Amino acid sequence: MERWGGMLRVLLSVPGWRGGTGGWAFSSWRHHLPPAGLSATELVNKWTAVFEKEGIPEARESSEYIVAHVLGAKTFQSLRPALWRQPLTPAQLQCIRELSGRRLQRMPVQYVLGEWDFQGLSLKMAPPVFIPRPETEELVEWVLEEVAPGPCVAEAQGGPLILEVGCGSGAISLSLLSRLPQSRAVAVDKGAAAVCLTRENAQRLRLQDRIHIVPLDVTSEGSWAHLLPWGPLDLIVSNPPYVFRQDMEQLAPEIRSYEDPAALDGGEKGMDIIERILALAPRLLKDSGSIFLEVDPRHPELVGGWLQSRPDLSLQLVAVRRDFCGRPRFLHVRRSGAPDGCPVDVQPGPPPARAPG
Ligand SMILES: C[S@@+](CC[C@H](N)C(=O)[O-])C[C@H]1O[C@@H](n2cnc3c(N)ncnc32)[C@H](O)[C@@H]1O
C-alpha cells in the first residue's frame, strides 16, 4: 500500500503537477502499439517508454500497475516470476493497450484499474467519485486509536455510532466498520455517483448491514433534521472538500479532468463544508462526542479562530495531528460539556509508522 500511496501522493498532490497534457490525442496511442508476443517485463518497459515520451507522471508505476492488473495481480512485484517472462495472449495485449490508452489521457491509474486499496480493503473506483488519498488512511488510524483505548465513545452500546460527511467511495466509513465490528455508520454525500459507489463497496465488503447511506447535501436548509433520527452520534468523521478556491486551477490534470470538483472545492478559504459540519455537529453529537476532520495545513488556525467566534456551538479544538510529511492535517474537535471523569486526549498520537514519501 505504501507503494501505491507514494504514487498517489505524486499523481494527486495539491497543488502542482509534473508534466503537461500537451494536447495529446487519444488516437495517437495507436502509434505506440507494442508488437505481439512480448513478455510482461517487455511490455512494462515498452509502455513505460511511451508514457515517459508523452509526459505521463509515474510512467513506470502506471505501466506496472496496468500489466499486473491484466495478469490478475495487484502489483508487478507480486506476480509469479514465471509470468514476467511468459508471452502475453492477444486478449491480454489488447486489454493492456486499452487501459494504457486511458492512462495516456491522464486518467488516474485508480480509475484505469477500476479498483484501489484503502486500509487493506479493495474498493471499486469510478470517475468522478473522489479517489481516497493515503493521508486519509492516517485519519482513519487516528480515529481508531482514539476509539480503541476506551474513552466515552467506546462505551457506547454496541460500539461507536459514526456519521461520515462526504463519503465518496465509502473509504472512511467502510474501513472504520471493518475494524470496529460492533459499530454502525451513517454515510452521507450530495453526489449521486458517490452514494451509489459507497453502496456498491459496502455490498462488496459485506458491510451493508451496518451502514446507512443517505444522499444528502449538508449545506441544504434543515439537513441536520434528516440525520436526527440516527443520533445521537458518538463520532463525526469527514474528509470534506477543503481546497482553497484559488488553488483549484493548480490541481493536476488527473484531478481536474476526472474528479468531481465538488469533492475538492471548499470555497474561498476551503472552509465552507468544514464550517457547516461544525455548525451541525452539536445538534447531532452526544455530549462527549468527537469530530475528526482532514484539512489543509492552513486550517488548524482558521478552524481554531472560527470556533472561538462561535462559543454557542460548545466545541473545542482539542488536538491537531500531522501527516506523514509533517504537515498539520487532522483535527480532533470535541463537544465540550463532557461529563466529569471522561478522559479527553489532547495529545496528538505517536507519529505514524509510514515512512515519509
Ligand atoms: C474529499 S471527498 C472525500 C471522499 C471520501 N470520504 C474519501 O476520503 O475518499 C469529499 C466528498 O464530500 C462530498 N460533498 C461535497 N459537498 C458536500 C455537501 N454539501 N454535502 C454532502 N457531501 C458533500 C463530495 O461529493 C465528496 O464525495
The ligand as a Tripos MOL2 file, in Angstrom:
@<TRIPOS>MOLECULE
LIG
   27    29     1     0     0
SMALL
NO_CHARGES

@<TRIPOS>ATOM
      1 C1        -12.6900   14.9860   -0.4580 C.3       1 LIG1
      2 S1        -14.0610   13.9820   -0.8910 S.3       1 LIG1
      3 C2        -13.8990   12.6940    0.3410 C.3       1 LIG1
      4 C3        -14.4810   11.3710   -0.0850 C.3       1 LIG1
      5 C4        -14.1340   10.2120    0.8720 C.3       1 LIG1
      6 N1        -14.5940   10.4760    2.2030 N.3       1 LIG1
      7 C5        -12.6400    9.9650    0.8900 C.2       1 LIG1
      8 O1        -11.9520   10.4230    1.8140 O.co2     1 LIG1
      9 O2        -12.1360    9.3240   -0.0480 O.co2     1 LIG1
     10 C6        -15.4050   14.9580   -0.3050 C.3       1 LIG1
     11 C7        -16.7890   14.3610   -0.5400 C.3       1 LIG1
     12 O3        -17.7490   15.2800    0.0100 O.3       1 LIG1
     13 C8        -18.8790   15.3220   -0.8360 C.3       1 LIG1
     14 N2        -19.5440   16.6050   -0.6280 N.ar      1 LIG1
     15 C9        -19.1630   17.8220   -1.0930 C.ar      1 LIG1
     16 N3        -20.0340   18.7610   -0.7000 N.ar      1 LIG1
     17 C10       -20.9760   18.1230    0.0280 C.ar      1 LIG1
     18 C11       -22.1580   18.5580    0.6800 C.ar      1 LIG1
     19 N4        -22.5340   19.8520    0.6560 N.pl3     1 LIG1
     20 N5        -22.9170   17.6480    1.3350 N.ar      1 LIG1
     21 C12       -22.5450   16.3410    1.3420 C.ar      1 LIG1
     22 N6        -21.4570   15.8720    0.7270 N.ar      1 LIG1
     23 C13       -20.6800   16.7520    0.0820 C.ar      1 LIG1
     24 C14       -18.3230   15.1550   -2.2330 C.3       1 LIG1
     25 O4        -19.3160   14.6910   -3.1280 O.3       1 LIG1
     26 C15       -17.1830   14.1540   -1.9780 C.3       1 LIG1
     27 O5        -17.6130   12.8360   -2.1840 O.3       1 LIG1
@<TRIPOS>BOND
     1     1     2 1
     2     2     3 1
     3     2    10 1
     4     3     4 1
     5     4     5 1
     6     5     6 1
     7     5     7 1
     8     7     8 2
     9     7     9 1
    10    10    11 1
    11    11    12 1
    12    11    26 1
    13    12    13 1
    14    13    14 1
    15    13    24 1
    16    14    15 ar
    17    14    23 ar
    18    15    16 ar
    19    16    17 ar
    20    17    18 ar
    21    17    23 ar
    22    18    19 1
    23    18    20 ar
    24    20    21 ar
    25    21    22 ar
    26    22    23 ar
    27    24    25 1
    28    24    26 1
    29    26    27 1
@<TRIPOS>SUBSTRUCTURE
     1 LIG1         1 GROUP 0 **** ****
